[in-house]
Amino acid sequence: MEKANLIYPSGQVTLREVGLRDGLQMVKDFPSTAGKKAWVEAEYGAGIRHFEVGSFLPKNRYPAFGDIESIITHVAHLPGAHTAALSPNVRGSQLAMVSGVGEVHCVISATEEHNQANLQRSRQQTLDEISEVFALRRQSDLKPLIGVGIAMSFGCSISGKVDPDNVLDLANRLFEMGADIVSVADTVGFAGPKQVAKLSARMRVLAGDKPFGVHLHDTRGMGMANAAAALDEGVRILDASMGGLGGCPFAPNATGNIVMEDLVFLCQCSGFETGVDMEKLIGVRNILASEMPQEILYGALAKAGLPEVAIQPAGVVH
């Protein structure tokens, strides 16, 4: 866990840009390779350092991620930047291990029904495959971090309510297997602040000194309230995407991830240092609008603008 704690320092807020992967899985258009590089460079210039850059999926079926190796290499030249990429299967992990990506991200669902629908295999089969990913890392010279996201942690669009004890048991198994970071995901935006607070508090106890995160969607308008609840309960790693790009095939017509710009503003208003220049960050939206003119970009801050008197962090909150 020593390397993981260097990438995700304890007590420090880490905001992970997931737009280049999660944000692109439902778009009508996707950015060119040059557009992706410009996006990363601009967001990096604004202060963001963590980027989920794509998925290791068959390029003929998922052309949005066909340039993933090029993006990984490009981000690697930005000092202090950290890359992650989704690996949905063992073949993807084999490619990831030699790509130079900083973190291989695996996914498992909190419910059997969603796991079957999303990955076409049982949860036990998925756990077995994740175990193989750890074996691949032991053989790898590059030794990337391995993170796992637990989809449908707060409720499942197929099977309904999810028992938090089952989520915590799964998280514990993943940590015991060797996961460097485990994240709980509100994949379809079912949760409210109280539910997020309760599970976040229990995850904090379970994780101890290991990094853990929360991945939130704004499907029902609870995204920022849920992020505030997570921060209040000690969550220091949160995912978001520029303009709220994203969505889920199991939540038709729903909005996607929480908006990165609004999340940074929430953190700063709450006294957390993010190292992000808000005006520069809002300006990144121009690249997205140019590259994906058909996509709706969400965000209250971009619409209303920064307050006339800028909100400054009150200090680092641990």
VOGU-3710 file (C-alpha; in Angstrom, 3 decimals, decimal comma):
1> mekanliyps> 0,000/0,000/0,000  3,012/2,319/0,212  2,810/3,241/-3,468  -0,965/3,713/-3,245  -0,574/6,091/-0,312  1,895/8,164/-2,337  -0,587/8,458/-5,202  -3,515/9,012/-2,821  -2,059/10,864/0,194  -4,015/10,360/3,398
11> gqvtlrevgl> -6,114/13,374/4,379  -5,672/15,123/1,041  -8,602/15,519/-1,326  -8,018/13,757/-4,652  -10,400/14,510/-7,509  -10,287/11,990/-10,348  -11,347/12,982/-13,868  -13,286/10,038/-15,299  -14,708/11,801/-18,345  -12,263/10,250/-20,795
21> rdglqmvkdf> -13,591/6,787/-19,887  -16,905/6,782/-18,046  -17,855/10,047/-19,681  -17,398/8,704/-23,209  -19,184/5,372/-22,913  -22,584/6,836/-23,850  -21,726/9,776/-26,139  -22,900/10,133/-29,738  -19,539/11,586/-30,780  -16,175/11,237/-29,118
31> pstagkkawv> -13,130/13,493/-29,207  -10,282/13,036/-31,634  -6,972/11,904/-30,202  -5,677/15,440/-30,528  -8,817/16,683/-28,785  -8,327/14,258/-25,888  -4,733/15,378/-25,475  -5,793/19,021/-25,497  -8,492/18,199/-22,914  -5,999/16,513/-20,592
41> eaeygagirh> -3,400/19,251/-21,006  -5,925/21,999/-20,261  -7,365/20,235/-17,228  -3,873/19,427/-15,985  -3,002/23,091/-16,437  -5,987/23,946/-14,231  -4,663/21,656/-11,489  -6,258/18,219/-11,950  -3,756/15,365/-11,642  -5,758/12,109/-11,853
51> fevgsflpkn> -7,190/10,924/-15,178  -9,100/7,777/-16,071  -8,152/7,716/-19,734  -10,180/4,898/-21,287  -10,928/1,179/-21,392  -8,962/-1,767/-22,720  -11,746/-3,042/-24,958  -11,692/-4,366/-28,550  -10,884/-1,350/-30,695  -13,116/-2,403/-33,572
61> rypafgdies> -16,153/-2,475/-31,270  -15,251/0,476/-29,033  -13,503/3,049/-31,240  -13,786/5,769/-28,583  -10,959/4,014/-26,729  -8,908/2,930/-29,726  -6,173/5,456/-28,916  -5,814/4,546/-25,243  -2,101/3,690/-25,439  -1,373/7,030/-27,088
71> iithvahlpg> -3,256/8,915/-24,361  -1,478/6,981/-21,590  1,891/7,853/-23,100  0,899/11,492/-23,513  -0,256/11,900/-19,909  2,893/10,156/-18,651  4,906/13,178/-19,824  2,959/15,520/-17,518  4,840/15,729/-14,184  2,814/14,349/-11,290
81> ahtaalspnv> -0,102/13,130/-13,440  -1,590/9,713/-12,671  -3,432/7,585/-15,226  -6,022/4,857/-14,701  -7,800/2,682/-17,244  -10,646/0,198/-17,045  -9,919/-3,460/-17,663  -13,147/-5,467/-17,997  -11,435/-8,845/-18,467  -8,139/-10,708/-18,303
91> rgsqlamvsg> -7,229/-9,884/-21,921  -7,679/-6,196/-21,155  -5,486/-6,553/-18,071  -2,738/-8,201/-20,113  -2,714/-5,167/-22,385  -2,866/-2,789/-19,423  0,160/-4,337/-17,730  2,448/-3,422/-20,624  0,839/-0,065/-21,458  2,507/2,019/-18,779
101> vgevhcvisa> -0,823/2,974/-17,192  -0,497/3,936/-13,546  -3,580/2,078/-12,342  -5,633/-0,807/-13,674  -9,276/-0,334/-12,748  -11,533/-3,377/-12,411  -15,282/-3,447/-11,790  -17,587/-5,811/-9,936  -21,249/-5,262/-9,093  -22,817/-5,329/-5,669
111> teehnqanlq> -25,626/-7,482/-7,084  -25,487/-10,703/-9,051  -28,155/-9,469/-11,467  -26,233/-6,372/-12,526  -22,950/-8,238/-12,728  -24,511/-10,702/-15,159  -26,070/-7,908/-17,227  -22,972/-5,700/-17,249  -20,147/-8,237/-17,495  -21,968/-11,372/-18,669
121> rsrqqtldei> -20,521/-13,432/-15,845  -21,191/-14,212/-12,196  -19,685/-12,209/-9,364  -17,565/-15,205/-8,348  -16,232/-15,460/-11,882  -15,427/-11,752/-11,765  -13,611/-12,165/-8,442  -11,626/-15,019/-9,980  -10,682/-12,786/-12,918  -9,648/-9,963/-10,585
131> sevfalrrqs> -7,455/-12,478/-8,764  -5,805/-13,203/-12,112  -5,114/-9,485/-12,511  -3,085/-9,552/-9,292  -1,189/-12,563/-10,635  -0,439/-10,644/-13,836  0,903/-7,739/-11,811  3,260/-10,007/-9,905  4,744/-11,015/-13,259  4,840/-7,444/-14,577
141> dlkpligvgi> 7,895/-5,208/-14,474  5,747/-2,055/-14,292  3,623/-2,959/-11,241  0,652/-0,575/-11,704  -1,804/-0,007/-8,896  -4,963/-2,097/-9,022  -8,231/-0,410/-8,100  -11,693/-1,942/-7,984  -15,034/-0,168/-8,218  -18,146/-1,767/-6,731
151> amsfgcsisg> -21,006/-0,835/-9,041  -24,577/-0,457/-7,729  -23,320/-0,011/-4,155  -26,274/2,174/-3,180  -29,068/0,508/-5,113  -29,512/-1,563/-8,245  -31,669/-0,664/-11,231  -32,323/-4,372/-11,784  -32,747/-5,899/-8,332  -33,592/-2,845/-6,210
161> kvdpdnvldl> -32,235/-2,291/-2,708  -28,692/-3,287/-1,856  -27,677/-4,397/1,629  -24,699/-2,261/2,720  -23,336/-5,240/4,662  -22,938/-7,074/1,359  -21,063/-4,104/-0,140  -18,728/-3,934/2,836  -18,113/-7,685/2,754  -17,207/-7,414/-0,924
171> anrlfemgad> -14,922/-4,423/-0,259  -13,181/-6,337/2,512  -12,603/-9,324/0,220  -11,121/-7,040/-2,418  -8,743/-5,401/0,045  -7,695/-8,839/1,297  -7,011/-9,908/-2,291  -4,610/-6,983/-2,630  -6,625/-4,104/-4,075  -4,787/-0,805/-3,649
181> ivsvadtvgf> -8,001/1,203/-3,670  -11,671/0,245/-3,542  -14,459/2,622/-4,560  -18,187/2,378/-3,955  -20,305/3,625/-6,844  -23,785/5,102/-7,052  -23,943/3,857/-10,628  -27,493/4,952/-11,412  -27,916/7,760/-8,899  -30,199/6,047/-6,385
191> agpkqvakls> -28,602/7,413/-3,214  -29,333/10,390/-0,994  -26,950/12,120/1,438  -27,852/10,062/4,511  -27,258/6,778/2,686  -23,956/8,026/1,262  -22,861/9,261/4,688  -23,598/5,943/6,393  -21,791/3,779/3,865  -18,873/6,226/3,623
201> armrvlagdk> -18,409/6,179/7,404  -18,378/2,395/7,451  -15,988/2,235/4,496  -13,619/4,594/6,318  -13,489/2,223/9,291  -13,096/-0,831/7,067  -10,352/0,670/4,903  -8,243/1,945/7,784  -5,095/3,393/6,206  -5,955/2,041/2,750
211> pfgvhlhdtr> -7,284/4,462/0,110  -10,992/4,274/-0,705  -13,215/6,411/-2,871  -16,747/7,271/-3,894  -18,039/7,423/-7,457  -21,272/9,403/-7,762  -23,791/10,095/-10,512  -26,228/12,996/-10,627  -29,121/11,036/-12,114  -31,684/12,450/-9,694
221> gmgmanaaaa> -29,986/15,718/-8,793  -28,394/14,478/-5,567  -24,808/14,475/-6,795  -23,400/17,497/-4,977  -25,371/16,824/-1,801  -24,038/13,278/-1,826  -20,489/14,499/-2,426  -20,784/16,864/0,538  -22,029/13,997/2,710  -19,108/11,830/1,613
231> ldegvrilda> -16,591/14,571/2,385  -18,129/15,075/5,827  -17,587/11,376/6,581  -13,927/11,334/5,641  -14,005/10,430/1,955  -11,026/12,076/0,285  -11,120/10,455/-3,173  -14,009/11,402/-5,443  -14,675/10,860/-9,135  -16,223/13,435/-11,466
241> smgglggcpf> -16,217/14,423/-15,120  -15,963/17,722/-16,924  -19,432/18,936/-17,834  -21,005/15,924/-16,117  -20,346/13,721/-19,133  -21,359/10,104/-18,799  -24,269/7,846/-18,146  -25,165/4,225/-17,691  -26,946/1,830/-20,066  -29,003/0,682/-17,084
251> apnatgnivm> -30,349/4,194/-16,450  -31,751/5,355/-19,817  -32,025/9,129/-20,390  -30,185/9,823/-17,152  -27,458/12,404/-16,671  -23,992/11,159/-15,933  -21,214/11,724/-13,445  -21,149/14,600/-11,025  -19,718/17,750/-12,601  -16,017/18,258/-11,941
261> edlvflcqcs> -16,282/22,056/-11,942  -19,097/22,032/-9,371  -17,270/19,462/-7,228  -14,136/21,616/-7,093  -16,268/24,589/-6,069  -17,947/22,497/-3,355  -14,559/21,426/-2,005  -13,237/24,968/-1,943  -16,394/26,298/-0,264  -16,038/23,530/2,326
271> gfetgvdmek> -12,468/24,463/3,205  -10,588/21,815/1,242  -7,512/22,759/-0,751  -7,713/21,354/-4,286  -4,911/23,185/-6,064  -7,328/23,902/-8,930  -7,721/27,224/-10,744  -11,484/27,494/-11,215  -11,434/29,886/-14,172  -8,992/27,677/-16,074
281> ligvrnilas> -11,061/24,601/-15,246  -14,268/26,131/-16,569  -12,377/27,038/-19,735  -11,714/23,343/-20,440  -15,387/23,038/-21,384  -14,641/24,912/-24,611  -12,549/21,975/-25,820  -15,332/19,492/-25,031  -17,929/21,670/-26,752  -15,751/21,911/-29,845
291> empqeilyga> -14,942/18,197/-29,990  -18,437/16,940/-29,085  -20,931/19,584/-30,249  -23,924/17,235/-29,871  -23,276/16,506/-26,211  -24,980/18,405/-23,402  -22,544/19,834/-20,876  -24,015/20,211/-17,403  -22,878/22,360/-14,509  -24,301/25,102/-12,316
301> lakaglpeva> -21,020/26,918/-11,902  -20,390/27,223/-15,632  -23,913/28,586/-16,078  -23,910/31,075/-13,187  -20,212/31,918/-13,103  -17,916/32,350/-10,147  -19,070/34,624/-7,324  -17,853/38,205/-7,577  -15,909/37,623/-4,384  -14,015/34,395/-4,958
311> iqpagvvh> -14,409/31,677/-2,360  -11,027/30,812/-0,889  -10,249/27,646/1,064  -10,416/28,155/4,815  -7,535/25,735/5,202  -6,858/22,084/4,736  -9,434/19,932/6,468  -8,360/16,447/7,528
//
